[in-house]
Each structure stands twice: as C-alpha cells, then as structure tokens.
C-alpha cells in the first residue's frame, strides 16, 4: 500500500472480521463499526469475538502488527505516536 497510496491514505488500523455483518439490503452496517472503533473491549464483547485489529506502529514501520491491550494503553498515554 505504501508504494501505491499517498502517505495520508495508508490505513493505520485494519480490522479483520470473521464474517461481514450486513443489513437487510446487503450493505455494511458502518454505524456499529464506527461505534466499536478499535476498542478491544467492545470488539471482544461484540457479536464476533474473533475479530482481529492490526495496526502500523508509527510512520516508519513497514508491517502491520496485532493490536494488543498494551499498545492501546501506550497510545492513550502518548508514549507511541501515529
């Protein structure tokens, strides 16, 4: 993605779902996804507890890693910058 997209368009967080939740017209229900965001507690307590969130650790990182609770605390504390 880094070769094809501008720097501002590369996603920082990527969420992989076990199955897509859709509405009656087969569109994604983005309201639920937006509400849950990357909050691991909300994702784990949701309908699909197997969802995994990956994140790119900083602007110089070349790979995505699994987002863990310690990473979330580091982001909230400000010791890690995006």
PyMOL Python script that loads the backbone (N, CA, C, O; Angstrom):
from pymol import cmd

cmd.read_pdbstr("""\
ATOM      1  N   UNK A   1       0.811  -1.189   0.000  1.00  0.00           N
ATOM      2  CA  UNK A   1       0.000   0.000   0.000  1.00  0.00           C
ATOM      3  C   UNK A   1       0.858   1.258   0.000  1.00  0.00           C
ATOM      4  O   UNK A   1       0.489   2.268  -0.599  1.00  0.00           O
ATOM      5  N   UNK A   2       2.001   1.194   0.673  1.00  0.00           N
ATOM      6  CA  UNK A   2       2.833   2.394   0.768  1.00  0.00           C
ATOM      7  C   UNK A   2       3.363   2.839  -0.594  1.00  0.00           C
ATOM      8  O   UNK A   2       3.595   4.029  -0.809  1.00  0.00           O
ATOM      9  N   UNK A   3       3.555   1.900  -1.507  1.00  0.00           N
ATOM     10  CA  UNK A   3       4.055   2.273  -2.827  1.00  0.00           C
ATOM     11  C   UNK A   3       2.966   2.890  -3.700  1.00  0.00           C
ATOM     12  O   UNK A   3       3.254   3.738  -4.544  1.00  0.00           O
ATOM     13  N   UNK A   4       1.723   2.471  -3.503  1.00  0.00           N
ATOM     14  CA  UNK A   4       0.639   2.901  -4.382  1.00  0.00           C
ATOM     15  C   UNK A   4      -0.185   4.064  -3.837  1.00  0.00           C
ATOM     16  O   UNK A   4      -0.801   4.798  -4.609  1.00  0.00           O
ATOM     17  N   UNK A   5      -0.202   4.238  -2.516  1.00  0.00           N
ATOM     18  CA  UNK A   5      -1.039   5.284  -1.913  1.00  0.00           C
ATOM     19  C   UNK A   5      -0.186   6.409  -1.346  1.00  0.00           C
ATOM     20  O   UNK A   5       0.956   6.184  -0.946  1.00  0.00           O
ATOM     21  N   UNK A   6      -0.737   7.626  -1.311  1.00  0.00           N
ATOM     22  CA  UNK A   6      -0.021   8.707  -0.620  1.00  0.00           C
ATOM     23  C   UNK A   6       0.034   8.417   0.877  1.00  0.00           C
ATOM     24  O   UNK A   6      -0.767   7.641   1.396  1.00  0.00           O
ATOM     25  N   UNK A   7       0.970   9.036   1.555  1.00  0.00           N
ATOM     26  CA  UNK A   7       1.225   8.759   2.974  1.00  0.00           C
ATOM     27  C   UNK A   7      -0.027   8.926   3.832  1.00  0.00           C
ATOM     28  O   UNK A   7      -0.261   8.135   4.746  1.00  0.00           O
ATOM     29  N   UNK A   8      -0.829   9.942   3.547  1.00  0.00           N
ATOM     30  CA  UNK A   8      -2.011  10.210   4.371  1.00  0.00           C
ATOM     31  C   UNK A   8      -3.141   9.200   4.130  1.00  0.00           C
ATOM     32  O   UNK A   8      -4.070   9.124   4.934  1.00  0.00           O
ATOM     33  N   UNK A   9      -3.082   8.434   3.053  1.00  0.00           N
ATOM     34  CA  UNK A   9      -4.151   7.499   2.714  1.00  0.00           C
ATOM     35  C   UNK A   9      -3.882   6.071   3.185  1.00  0.00           C
ATOM     36  O   UNK A   9      -4.767   5.222   3.087  1.00  0.00           O
ATOM     37  N   UNK A  10      -2.698   5.790   3.687  1.00  0.00           N
ATOM     38  CA  UNK A  10      -2.379   4.448   4.166  1.00  0.00           C
ATOM     39  C   UNK A  10      -3.089   4.237   5.505  1.00  0.00           C
ATOM     40  O   UNK A  10      -2.886   5.021   6.432  1.00  0.00           O
ATOM     41  N   UNK A  11      -3.914   3.194   5.625  1.00  0.00           N
ATOM     42  CA  UNK A  11      -4.646   2.987   6.878  1.00  0.00           C
ATOM     43  C   UNK A  11      -3.707   2.639   8.041  1.00  0.00           C
ATOM     44  O   UNK A  11      -2.762   1.866   7.882  1.00  0.00           O
ATOM     45  N   UNK A  12      -3.984   3.218   9.195  1.00  0.00           N
ATOM     46  CA  UNK A  12      -3.197   2.925  10.392  1.00  0.00           C
ATOM     47  C   UNK A  12      -3.738   1.668  11.062  1.00  0.00           C
ATOM     48  O   UNK A  12      -2.965   0.826  11.519  1.00  0.00           O
ATOM     49  N   UNK A  13      -5.061   1.535  11.122  1.00  0.00           N
ATOM     50  CA  UNK A  13      -5.702   0.378  11.737  1.00  0.00           C
ATOM     51  C   UNK A  13      -6.463  -0.409  10.671  1.00  0.00           C
ATOM     52  O   UNK A  13      -7.133   0.172   9.818  1.00  0.00           O
ATOM     53  N   UNK A  14      -6.350  -1.735  10.731  1.00  0.00           N
ATOM     54  CA  UNK A  14      -7.083  -2.619   9.830  1.00  0.00           C
ATOM     55  C   UNK A  14      -7.768  -3.666  10.696  1.00  0.00           C
ATOM     56  O   UNK A  14      -7.120  -4.364  11.477  1.00  0.00           O
ATOM     57  N   UNK A  15      -9.082  -3.766  10.550  1.00  0.00           N
ATOM     58  CA  UNK A  15      -9.845  -4.743  11.329  1.00  0.00           C
ATOM     59  C   UNK A  15     -10.300  -5.871  10.414  1.00  0.00           C
ATOM     60  O   UNK A  15     -10.928  -5.636   9.382  1.00  0.00           O
ATOM     61  N   UNK A  16      -9.974  -7.104  10.808  1.00  0.00           N
ATOM     62  CA  UNK A  16     -10.354  -8.280  10.034  1.00  0.00           C
ATOM     63  C   UNK A  16     -11.473  -8.986  10.792  1.00  0.00           C
ATOM     64  O   UNK A  16     -11.307  -9.381  11.946  1.00  0.00           O
ATOM     65  N   UNK A  17     -12.613  -9.136  10.125  1.00  0.00           N
ATOM     66  CA  UNK A  17     -13.774  -9.746  10.759  1.00  0.00           C
ATOM     67  C   UNK A  17     -13.935 -11.184  10.301  1.00  0.00           C
ATOM     68  O   UNK A  17     -13.559 -11.539   9.183  1.00  0.00           O
ATOM     69  N   UNK A  18     -14.504 -12.015  11.183  1.00  0.00           N
ATOM     70  CA  UNK A  18     -14.793 -13.403  10.822  1.00  0.00           C
ATOM     71  C   UNK A  18     -15.876 -13.466   9.756  1.00  0.00           C
ATOM     72  O   UNK A  18     -15.772 -14.230   8.796  1.00  0.00           O
ATOM     73  N   UNK A  19     -16.902 -12.669   9.928  1.00  0.00           N
ATOM     74  CA  UNK A  19     -17.967 -12.604   8.929  1.00  0.00           C
ATOM     75  C   UNK A  19     -18.490 -11.182   8.858  1.00  0.00           C
ATOM     76  O   UNK A  19     -18.495 -10.457   9.853  1.00  0.00           O
ATOM     77  N   UNK A  20     -18.928 -10.795   7.676  1.00  0.00           N
ATOM     78  CA  UNK A  20     -19.403  -9.440   7.485  1.00  0.00           C
ATOM     79  C   UNK A  20     -20.823  -9.302   8.016  1.00  0.00           C
ATOM     80  O   UNK A  20     -21.704 -10.096   7.689  1.00  0.00           O
ATOM     81  N   UNK A  21     -21.024  -8.296   8.828  1.00  0.00           N
ATOM     82  CA  UNK A  21     -22.372  -8.012   9.323  1.00  0.00           C
ATOM     83  C   UNK A  21     -23.040  -7.066   8.333  1.00  0.00           C
ATOM     84  O   UNK A  21     -22.525  -5.985   8.045  1.00  0.00           O
ATOM     85  N   UNK A  22     -24.175  -7.477   7.822  1.00  0.00           N
ATOM     86  CA  UNK A  22     -24.851  -6.636   6.844  1.00  0.00           C
ATOM     87  C   UNK A  22     -26.294  -6.399   7.267  1.00  0.00           C
ATOM     88  O   UNK A  22     -26.851  -7.089   8.122  1.00  0.00           O
ATOM     89  N   UNK A  23     -26.866  -5.394   6.628  1.00  0.00           N
ATOM     90  CA  UNK A  23     -28.261  -5.044   6.894  1.00  0.00           C
ATOM     91  C   UNK A  23     -29.136  -5.794   5.891  1.00  0.00           C
ATOM     92  O   UNK A  23     -28.638  -6.619   5.124  1.00  0.00           O
ATOM     93  N   UNK A  24     -30.420  -5.513   5.897  1.00  0.00           N
ATOM     94  CA  UNK A  24     -31.347  -6.218   5.019  1.00  0.00           C
ATOM     95  C   UNK A  24     -31.066  -5.990   3.529  1.00  0.00           C
ATOM     96  O   UNK A  24     -31.443  -6.817   2.699  1.00  0.00           O
ATOM     97  N   UNK A  25     -30.415  -4.887   3.186  1.00  0.00           N
ATOM     98  CA  UNK A  25     -30.125  -4.595   1.783  1.00  0.00           C
ATOM     99  C   UNK A  25     -28.683  -4.959   1.403  1.00  0.00           C
ATOM    100  O   UNK A  25     -28.183  -4.504   0.374  1.00  0.00           O
ATOM    101  N   UNK A  26     -28.020  -5.768   2.219  1.00  0.00           N
ATOM    102  CA  UNK A  26     -26.674  -6.284   1.997  1.00  0.00           C
ATOM    103  C   UNK A  26     -25.583  -5.207   2.045  1.00  0.00           C
ATOM    104  O   UNK A  26     -24.481  -5.422   1.539  1.00  0.00           O
ATOM    105  N   UNK A  27     -25.879  -4.065   2.643  1.00  0.00           N
ATOM    106  CA  UNK A  27     -24.853  -3.053   2.861  1.00  0.00           C
ATOM    107  C   UNK A  27     -24.234  -3.277   4.233  1.00  0.00           C
ATOM    108  O   UNK A  27     -24.881  -3.816   5.132  1.00  0.00           O
ATOM    109  N   UNK A  28     -22.978  -2.860   4.394  1.00  0.00           N
ATOM    110  CA  UNK A  28     -22.336  -2.988   5.702  1.00  0.00           C
ATOM    111  C   UNK A  28     -22.983  -2.016   6.681  1.00  0.00           C
ATOM    112  O   UNK A  28     -23.318  -0.885   6.327  1.00  0.00           O
ATOM    113  N   UNK A  29     -23.153  -2.475   7.914  1.00  0.00           N
ATOM    114  CA  UNK A  29     -23.677  -1.612   8.959  1.00  0.00           C
ATOM    115  C   UNK A  29     -22.501  -0.857   9.578  1.00  0.00           C
ATOM    116  O   UNK A  29     -21.918  -1.309  10.563  1.00  0.00           O
ATOM    117  N   UNK A  30     -22.159   0.284   9.002  1.00  0.00           N
ATOM    118  CA  UNK A  30     -20.971   1.029   9.419  1.00  0.00           C
ATOM    119  C   UNK A  30     -21.146   1.717  10.757  1.00  0.00           C
ATOM    120  O   UNK A  30     -20.157   2.071  11.398  1.00  0.00           O
ATOM    121  N   UNK A  31     -22.391   1.917  11.196  1.00  0.00           N
ATOM    122  CA  UNK A  31     -22.630   2.571  12.479  1.00  0.00           C
ATOM    123  C   UNK A  31     -22.030   1.746  13.612  1.00  0.00           C
ATOM    124  O   UNK A  31     -21.390   2.299  14.507  1.00  0.00           O
ATOM    125  N   UNK A  32     -22.228   0.448  13.584  1.00  0.00           N
ATOM    126  CA  UNK A  32     -21.682  -0.434  14.617  1.00  0.00           C
ATOM    127  C   UNK A  32     -20.159  -0.420  14.567  1.00  0.00           C
ATOM    128  O   UNK A  32     -19.505  -0.338  15.607  1.00  0.00           O
ATOM    129  N   UNK A  33     -19.589  -0.499  13.365  1.00  0.00           N
ATOM    130  CA  UNK A  33     -18.135  -0.484  13.220  1.00  0.00           C
ATOM    131  C   UNK A  33     -17.548   0.822  13.725  1.00  0.00           C
ATOM    132  O   UNK A  33     -16.505   0.823  14.378  1.00  0.00           O
ATOM    133  N   UNK A  34     -18.209   1.935  13.427  1.00  0.00           N
ATOM    134  CA  UNK A  34     -17.727   3.241  13.880  1.00  0.00           C
ATOM    135  C   UNK A  34     -17.806   3.356  15.400  1.00  0.00           C
ATOM    136  O   UNK A  34     -16.910   3.918  16.029  1.00  0.00           O
ATOM    137  N   UNK A  35     -18.877   2.824  15.990  1.00  0.00           N
ATOM    138  CA  UNK A  35     -19.048   2.880  17.448  1.00  0.00           C
ATOM    139  C   UNK A  35     -17.986   2.040  18.153  1.00  0.00           C
ATOM    140  O   UNK A  35     -17.422   2.472  19.159  1.00  0.00           O
ATOM    141  N   UNK A  36     -17.714   0.858  17.639  1.00  0.00           N
ATOM    142  CA  UNK A  36     -16.725  -0.022  18.260  1.00  0.00           C
ATOM    143  C   UNK A  36     -15.308   0.487  18.024  1.00  0.00           C
ATOM    144  O   UNK A  36     -14.453   0.370  18.902  1.00  0.00           O
ATOM    145  N   UNK A  37     -15.054   1.050  16.845  1.00  0.00           N
ATOM    146  CA  UNK A  37     -13.722   1.572  16.539  1.00  0.00           C
ATOM    147  C   UNK A  37     -12.656   0.510  16.696  1.00  0.00           C
ATOM    148  O   UNK A  37     -12.800  -0.603  16.191  1.00  0.00           O
ATOM    149  N   UNK A  38     -11.591   0.849  17.394  1.00  0.00           N
ATOM    150  CA  UNK A  38     -10.522  -0.124  17.662  1.00  0.00           C
ATOM    151  C   UNK A  38     -10.448  -0.441  19.153  1.00  0.00           C
ATOM    152  O   UNK A  38      -9.417  -0.892  19.650  1.00  0.00           O
ATOM    153  N   UNK A  39     -11.553  -0.200  19.859  1.00  0.00           N
ATOM    154  CA  UNK A  39     -11.627  -0.504  21.286  1.00  0.00           C
ATOM    155  C   UNK A  39     -11.711  -2.019  21.452  1.00  0.00           C
ATOM    156  O   UNK A  39     -12.727  -2.626  21.114  1.00  0.00           O
ATOM    157  N   UNK A  40     -10.666  -2.619  21.960  1.00  0.00           N
ATOM    158  CA  UNK A  40     -10.589  -4.082  22.051  1.00  0.00           C
ATOM    159  C   UNK A  40     -11.655  -4.670  22.960  1.00  0.00           C
ATOM    160  O   UNK A  40     -12.102  -5.793  22.732  1.00  0.00           O
ATOM    161  N   UNK A  41     -12.069  -3.938  23.981  1.00  0.00           N
ATOM    162  CA  UNK A  41     -13.118  -4.438  24.870  1.00  0.00           C
ATOM    163  C   UNK A  41     -14.445  -4.522  24.136  1.00  0.00           C
ATOM    164  O   UNK A  41     -15.178  -5.499  24.292  1.00  0.00           O
ATOM    165  N   UNK A  42     -14.766  -3.507  23.333  1.00  0.00           N
ATOM    166  CA  UNK A  42     -16.023  -3.510  22.590  1.00  0.00           C
ATOM    167  C   UNK A  42     -16.007  -4.574  21.504  1.00  0.00           C
ATOM    168  O   UNK A  42     -17.020  -5.230  21.260  1.00  0.00           O
ATOM    169  N   UNK A  43     -14.883  -4.746  20.863  1.00  0.00           N
ATOM    170  CA  UNK A  43     -14.785  -5.744  19.799  1.00  0.00           C
ATOM    171  C   UNK A  43     -14.877  -7.149  20.380  1.00  0.00           C
ATOM    172  O   UNK A  43     -15.537  -8.010  19.799  1.00  0.00           O
ATOM    173  N   UNK A  44     -14.231  -7.396  21.510  1.00  0.00           N
ATOM    174  CA  UNK A  44     -14.263  -8.709  22.141  1.00  0.00           C
ATOM    175  C   UNK A  44     -15.615  -9.061  22.707  1.00  0.00           C
ATOM    176  O   UNK A  44     -15.970 -10.237  22.782  1.00  0.00           O
ATOM    177  N   UNK A  45     -16.388  -8.043  23.113  1.00  0.00           N
ATOM    178  CA  UNK A  45     -17.697  -8.300  23.701  1.00  0.00           C
ATOM    179  C   UNK A  45     -18.794  -8.292  22.653  1.00  0.00           C
ATOM    180  O   UNK A  45     -19.960  -8.499  22.988  1.00  0.00           O
ATOM    181  N   UNK A  46     -18.454  -8.058  21.399  1.00  0.00           N
ATOM    182  CA  UNK A  46     -19.444  -7.958  20.337  1.00  0.00           C
ATOM    183  C   UNK A  46     -19.947  -9.308  19.873  1.00  0.00           C
ATOM    184  O   UNK A  46     -19.706 -10.338  20.504  1.00  0.00           O
ATOM    185  N   UNK A  47     -20.650  -9.277  18.758  1.00  0.00           N
ATOM    186  CA  UNK A  47     -21.231 -10.499  18.206  1.00  0.00           C
ATOM    187  C   UNK A  47     -20.158 -11.460  17.698  1.00  0.00           C
ATOM    188  O   UNK A  47     -20.326 -12.676  17.783  1.00  0.00           O
ATOM    189  N   UNK A  48     -19.060 -10.923  17.173  1.00  0.00           N
ATOM    190  CA  UNK A  48     -17.989 -11.750  16.608  1.00  0.00           C
ATOM    191  C   UNK A  48     -16.715 -11.566  17.419  1.00  0.00           C
ATOM    192  O   UNK A  48     -15.882 -10.732  17.064  1.00  0.00           O
ATOM    193  N   UNK A  49     -16.539 -12.328  18.505  1.00  0.00           N
ATOM    194  CA  UNK A  49     -15.388 -12.108  19.366  1.00  0.00           C
ATOM    195  C   UNK A  49     -14.048 -12.467  18.722  1.00  0.00           C
ATOM    196  O   UNK A  49     -13.000 -12.231  19.324  1.00  0.00           O
ATOM    197  N   UNK A  50     -14.059 -13.025  17.524  1.00  0.00           N
ATOM    198  CA  UNK A  50     -12.816 -13.413  16.881  1.00  0.00           C
ATOM    199  C   UNK A  50     -12.205 -12.337  16.001  1.00  0.00           C
ATOM    200  O   UNK A  50     -11.201 -12.595  15.336  1.00  0.00           O
ATOM    201  N   UNK A  51     -12.782 -11.128  15.974  1.00  0.00           N
ATOM    202  CA  UNK A  51     -12.241 -10.059  15.144  1.00  0.00           C
ATOM    203  C   UNK A  51     -10.845  -9.674  15.616  1.00  0.00           C
ATOM    204  O   UNK A  51     -10.578  -9.647  16.818  1.00  0.00           O
ATOM    205  N   UNK A  52      -9.956  -9.376  14.675  1.00  0.00           N
ATOM    206  CA  UNK A  52      -8.585  -9.011  14.986  1.00  0.00           C
ATOM    207  C   UNK A  52      -8.311  -7.631  14.402  1.00  0.00           C
ATOM    208  O   UNK A  52      -8.705  -7.336  13.274  1.00  0.00           O
ATOM    209  N   UNK A  53      -7.630  -6.784  15.180  1.00  0.00           N
ATOM    210  CA  UNK A  53      -7.258  -5.454  14.714  1.00  0.00           C
ATOM    211  C   UNK A  53      -5.738  -5.424  14.552  1.00  0.00           C
ATOM    212  O   UNK A  53      -4.995  -5.773  15.470  1.00  0.00           O
ATOM    213  N   UNK A  54      -5.297  -5.005  13.379  1.00  0.00           N
ATOM    214  CA  UNK A  54      -3.877  -4.819  13.101  1.00  0.00           C
ATOM    215  C   UNK A  54      -3.599  -3.330  13.041  1.00  0.00           C
ATOM    216  O   UNK A  54      -4.478  -2.540  12.695  1.00  0.00           O
ATOM    217  N   UNK A  55      -2.374  -2.947  13.377  1.00  0.00           N
ATOM    218  CA  UNK A  55      -2.015  -1.531  13.283  1.00  0.00           C
ATOM    219  C   UNK A  55      -0.591  -1.386  12.815  1.00  0.00           C
ATOM    220  O   UNK A  55       0.237  -2.279  12.996  1.00  0.00           O
ATOM    221  N   UNK A  56      -0.318  -0.252  12.212  1.00  0.00           N
ATOM    222  CA  UNK A  56       1.011   0.071  11.720  1.00  0.00           C
ATOM    223  C   UNK A  56       1.676   0.947  12.768  1.00  0.00           C
ATOM    224  O   UNK A  56       1.234   2.070  13.015  1.00  0.00           O
ATOM    225  N   UNK A  57       2.720   0.447  13.376  1.00  0.00           N
ATOM    226  CA  UNK A  57       3.356   1.114  14.515  1.00  0.00           C
ATOM    227  C   UNK A  57       4.233   2.269  14.028  1.00  0.00           C
ATOM    228  O   UNK A  57       5.431   2.103  13.800  1.00  0.00           O
ATOM    229  N   UNK A  58       3.624   3.423  13.876  1.00  0.00           N
ATOM    230  CA  UNK A  58       4.367   4.627  13.521  1.00  0.00           C
ATOM    231  C   UNK A  58       4.580   4.786  12.031  1.00  0.00           C
ATOM    232  O   UNK A  58       4.379   3.847  11.261  1.00  0.00           O
ATOM    233  N   UNK A  59       4.985   5.977  11.629  1.00  0.00           N
ATOM    234  CA  UNK A  59       5.114   6.268  10.198  1.00  0.00           C
ATOM    235  C   UNK A  59       6.234   5.511   9.501  1.00  0.00           C
ATOM    236  O   UNK A  59       6.154   5.304   8.290  1.00  0.00           O
ATOM    237  N   UNK A  60       7.269   5.092  10.210  1.00  0.00           N
ATOM    238  CA  UNK A  60       8.379   4.400   9.569  1.00  0.00           C
ATOM    239  C   UNK A  60       8.226   2.889   9.509  1.00  0.00           C
ATOM    240  O   UNK A  60       9.025   2.208   8.866  1.00  0.00           O
ATOM    241  N   UNK A  61       7.208   2.365  10.173  1.00  0.00           N
ATOM    242  CA  UNK A  61       7.030   0.913  10.227  1.00  0.00           C
ATOM    243  C   UNK A  61       6.570   0.391   8.873  1.00  0.00           C
ATOM    244  O   UNK A  61       5.765   1.024   8.189  1.00  0.00           O
ATOM    245  N   UNK A  62       7.081  -0.745   8.504  1.00  0.00           N
ATOM    246  CA  UNK A  62       6.748  -1.304   7.207  1.00  0.00           C
ATOM    247  C   UNK A  62       5.731  -2.422   7.250  1.00  0.00           C
ATOM    248  O   UNK A  62       5.263  -2.867   6.203  1.00  0.00           O
ATOM    249  N   UNK A  63       5.374  -2.892   8.448  1.00  0.00           N
ATOM    250  CA  UNK A  63       4.441  -4.010   8.564  1.00  0.00           C
ATOM    251  C   UNK A  63       3.344  -3.688   9.568  1.00  0.00           C
ATOM    252  O   UNK A  63       3.456  -2.762  10.370  1.00  0.00           O
ATOM    253  N   UNK A  64       2.291  -4.473   9.499  1.00  0.00           N
ATOM    254  CA  UNK A  64       1.193  -4.362  10.458  1.00  0.00           C
ATOM    255  C   UNK A  64       1.380  -5.418  11.535  1.00  0.00           C
ATOM    256  O   UNK A  64       1.804  -6.540  11.256  1.00  0.00           O
ATOM    257  N   UNK A  65       1.056  -5.044  12.774  1.00  0.00           N
ATOM    258  CA  UNK A  65       1.135  -5.959  13.916  1.00  0.00           C
ATOM    259  C   UNK A  65      -0.240  -6.057  14.556  1.00  0.00           C
ATOM    260  O   UNK A  65      -1.076  -5.170  14.383  1.00  0.00           O
ATOM    261  N   UNK A  66      -0.471  -7.123  15.288  1.00  0.00           N
ATOM    262  CA  UNK A  66      -1.732  -7.272  16.015  1.00  0.00           C
ATOM    263  C   UNK A  66      -1.773  -6.231  17.123  1.00  0.00           C
ATOM    264  O   UNK A  66      -0.810  -6.078  17.874  1.00  0.00           O
ATOM    265  N   UNK A  67      -2.887  -5.518  17.223  1.00  0.00           N
ATOM    266  CA  UNK A  67      -3.078  -4.513  18.271  1.00  0.00           C
ATOM    267  C   UNK A  67      -3.405  -5.217  19.572  1.00  0.00           C
ATOM    268  O   UNK A  67      -4.366  -5.983  19.637  1.00  0.00           O
ATOM    269  N   UNK A  68      -2.626  -4.969  20.600  1.00  0.00           N
ATOM    270  CA  UNK A  68      -2.821  -5.595  21.911  1.00  0.00           C
ATOM    271  C   UNK A  68      -3.180  -4.523  22.936  1.00  0.00           C
ATOM    272  O   UNK A  68      -3.049  -3.328  22.674  1.00  0.00           O
ATOM    273  N   UNK A  69      -3.628  -4.963  24.089  1.00  0.00           N
ATOM    274  CA  UNK A  69      -4.060  -4.037  25.145  1.00  0.00           C
ATOM    275  C   UNK A  69      -2.932  -3.100  25.564  1.00  0.00           C
ATOM    276  O   UNK A  69      -3.174  -1.920  25.815  1.00  0.00           O
ATOM    277  N   UNK A  70      -1.713  -3.605  25.643  1.00  0.00           N
ATOM    278  CA  UNK A  70      -0.570  -2.759  25.992  1.00  0.00           C
ATOM    279  C   UNK A  70      -0.329  -1.663  24.968  1.00  0.00           C
ATOM    280  O   UNK A  70       0.069  -0.553  25.322  1.00  0.00           O
ATOM    281  N   UNK A  71      -0.569  -1.973  23.694  1.00  0.00           N
ATOM    282  CA  UNK A  71      -0.423  -0.969  22.644  1.00  0.00           C
ATOM    283  C   UNK A  71      -1.467   0.129  22.786  1.00  0.00           C
ATOM    284  O   UNK A  71      -1.173   1.306  22.580  1.00  0.00           O
ATOM    285  N   UNK A  72      -2.684  -0.263  23.138  1.00  0.00           N
ATOM    286  CA  UNK A  72      -3.762   0.720  23.316  1.00  0.00           C
ATOM    287  C   UNK A  72      -3.428   1.658  24.469  1.00  0.00           C
ATOM    288  O   UNK A  72      -3.622   2.869  24.368  1.00  0.00           O
ATOM    289  N   UNK A  73      -2.924   1.096  25.566  1.00  0.00           N
ATOM    290  CA  UNK A  73      -2.543   1.934  26.714  1.00  0.00           C
ATOM    291  C   UNK A  73      -1.397   2.876  26.351  1.00  0.00           C
ATOM    292  O   UNK A  73      -1.373   4.024  26.794  1.00  0.00           O
ATOM    293  N   UNK A  74      -0.445   2.394  25.544  1.00  0.00           N
ATOM    294  CA  UNK A  74       0.658   3.245  25.111  1.00  0.00           C
ATOM    295  C   UNK A  74       0.167   4.384  24.219  1.00  0.00           C
ATOM    296  O   UNK A  74       0.673   5.503  24.301  1.00  0.00           O
ATOM    297  N   UNK A  75      -0.814   4.098  23.373  1.00  0.00           N
ATOM    298  CA  UNK A  75      -1.390   5.150  22.541  1.00  0.00           C
ATOM    299  C   UNK A  75      -2.133   6.182  23.373  1.00  0.00           C
ATOM    300  O   UNK A  75      -2.004   7.383  23.138  1.00  0.00           O
ATOM    301  N   UNK A  76      -2.912   5.716  24.349  1.00  0.00           N
ATOM    302  CA  UNK A  76      -3.639   6.639  25.220  1.00  0.00           C
ATOM    303  C   UNK A  76      -2.698   7.459  26.077  1.00  0.00           C
ATOM    304  O   UNK A  76      -2.953   8.634  26.341  1.00  0.00           O
ATOM    305  N   UNK A  77      -1.605   6.842  26.514  1.00  0.00           N
ATOM    306  CA  UNK A  77      -0.631   7.536  27.351  1.00  0.00           C
ATOM    307  C   UNK A  77       0.254   8.503  26.587  1.00  0.00           C
ATOM    308  O   UNK A  77       0.889   9.369  27.189  1.00  0.00           O
ATOM    309  N   UNK A  78       0.304   8.367  25.273  1.00  0.00           N
ATOM    310  CA  UNK A  78       1.088   9.273  24.463  1.00  0.00           C
ATOM    311  C   UNK A  78       2.533   8.853  24.241  1.00  0.00           C
ATOM    312  O   UNK A  78       3.316   9.602  23.656  1.00  0.00           O
ATOM    313  N   UNK A  79       2.892   7.661  24.705  1.00  0.00           N
ATOM    314  CA  UNK A  79       4.282   7.225  24.517  1.00  0.00           C
ATOM    315  C   UNK A  79       4.517   6.696  23.097  1.00  0.00           C
ATOM    316  O   UNK A  79       5.663   6.587  22.661  1.00  0.00           O
ATOM    317  N   UNK A  80       3.451   6.372  22.381  1.00  0.00           N
ATOM    318  CA  UNK A  80       3.555   5.939  20.983  1.00  0.00           C
ATOM    319  C   UNK A  80       2.766   6.928  20.138  1.00  0.00           C
ATOM    320  O   UNK A  80       1.627   7.260  20.466  1.00  0.00           O
ATOM    321  N   UNK A  81       3.361   7.390  19.069  1.00  0.00           N
ATOM    322  CA  UNK A  81       2.683   8.330  18.192  1.00  0.00           C
ATOM    323  C   UNK A  81       2.403   7.676  16.861  1.00  0.00           C
ATOM    324  O   UNK A  81       3.161   6.828  16.389  1.00  0.00           O
ATOM    325  N   UNK A  82       1.306   8.084  16.268  1.00  0.00           N
ATOM    326  CA  UNK A  82       0.941   7.511  14.974  1.00  0.00           C
ATOM    327  C   UNK A  82       1.578   8.308  13.917  1.00  0.00           C
ATOM    328  O   UNK A  82       1.412   8.011  12.734  1.00  0.00           O
TER     329      UNK A  82
END
""", "prot")
cmd.dss("prot")
cmd.show_as("cartoon", "prot")
cmd.util.cbc("prot")
cmd.orient("prot")
